[in-house]
Amino acid sequence: MGSELFLTYLNGPDVARLALTDGEILDAVTAGLSAQGQGQTVIEPRMHLSPGSSYNGHFNVLRGFIEPLALAGVKVVGDYVDNYRRGLPSEMGLLNLFDPATGQPVAIIDAAGLTDMRTGAVTAIGAKHLASRKSRVLGHVGARGTAYWNVRLLDSLFHFDEIRVHSRRPESRGDFAARLSRDLGKPVSATDDWESCVRGADIVVEASRLQQPEPMLKTAWIKRGAFVVPYGTMSAVELSLTDIMDKLVVDDWGQCKAGPLGSLRAHVNAGKLSAATLHAELGEIVAGRKPGRERDDETILLWHRGLSLSDIALGHAMLKKARRMGIGQQLRYA
């Protein structure tokens, strides 16, 4: 007869009670990227599960292993763009963590808040290494869950003079700007169109929710020396965007070159983004194996699809803090 086995469950309110600081989030995700850059991880390409055309949404399944943290993980997160009509968030899911030595389940963690935080962290860490330190104007398109953490974590590093946000629905961009202004303690302007949000910004983040690819973000709006982060599921950029870039960086080339979705899918298909034109994976830059920005006038693009490694690294940090604070439930497994 085996011994009793338990796992930790952290639900949405638990994650909120942890109140991870900006620094804790950035440190955790940096550790995951560094491990990846040093070859201490296993990452499997993300998979999509689509229930069918009668459902306007799909599931993302992300899988990975981080050796220094001694954790393997699988995250399943739904992406349902019309959920706001039902009063539900567009992304809901769970991160499952396991002991890679035995396969024992270690934890189940709400993946909605975690996904938002880790995505914003990768955007901000990318900017730390790839944006000009003189960046003072941020243009952000999109107001979904990840958008808040993009702006908050970027501002924690750059302390912008001007933040512009835009999204399709006026009420959504207005509410988003008001929340950011309150939390960051500075004015945040909601623009009526893409161009007034993006044109001339030092850092441009495109996190839109399009139903099908459409070139909404024009290459001509991007200033020389800007840092551009397009990561919508459907492409919202022109095919010419990569032509003006001095460096093209991704989070994981294996993921970016495969699969039917992603903001630069057409650029991969056209050969504009390839193993030959790719400068580096972000983890290689974080680990010091490849250079990041080397000149103020470099125009640089980061395409991050979202890594299981970032989920696992942030889940690990949440689990450690939860144990210190006595937060979460112990669920019997066996």
Summary of the structure (lengths in Angstrom):
residues: 334
radius of gyration: 19.3
end to end distance: 10.5
largest distance: 68.2
contacts: 1189
relative contact order: 0.20
helix: 37%
strand: 25%
